[in-house]
Amino acid sequence: MEPENQIIMLFGTFDHLHAGHENLFMQAKALAKKLTSPLIITVVAKDKTVKQIKGKSPDNDEKTRIHNLEETHWADIVTLGDKKDKYKAIKKYRPSVIAIGYDQFAFTLKLEKLIIDLNLDAKIVRLKPYRPTLYKSSLIREKNDQTQTIPTPQESFGVKSLEPIQE
């Protein structure tokens, strides 16, 4: 019997929210099997983890990034990654789908082994890019560095409101 809520898990920094992020969540929801209501759980990277992976701190601290993502209502649960165990959320929530961004490579190499070790019935799906020459946080950050201002989430996203798109 299929679970009532299929759990789909995403991971990321989510520093400057933009249309590429919204598309990421839309793709993740589309992975849910028919007749299920997906539960989208998002793990936001800790500030120290971002610095470790990207070589620089995010423009927005982890609390702000979580708050901004919660405001979009793209995810049902937004949680902060664990500083010691990068896979703790997978162990806790046991997702049926782990959706990975097209440009995510940190901590992904051990995912298949983890799924086997946890006896988890899950699949790993690499999501497709959405206009990556326009909507990529590093490009937004680069543009901001040139202007020396940090935009609000609404400015990064390019619209007046962060309301989710109605399907």
Secondary structure, DSSP 8 states (H G I E B T S, - for coil): ---SS-EEEEEE---S--HHHHHHHHHHHHTS-TT---EEEEEE--HHHHHHHHSS--SS-HHHHHHHHHHHT--SEEEE--SS-TTHHHHHH--SEEEE-TT--TTTTTHHHHHHHTT---EEEE---SSTTTS-HHHHHHHHHHHT----HHHHHTSS-------
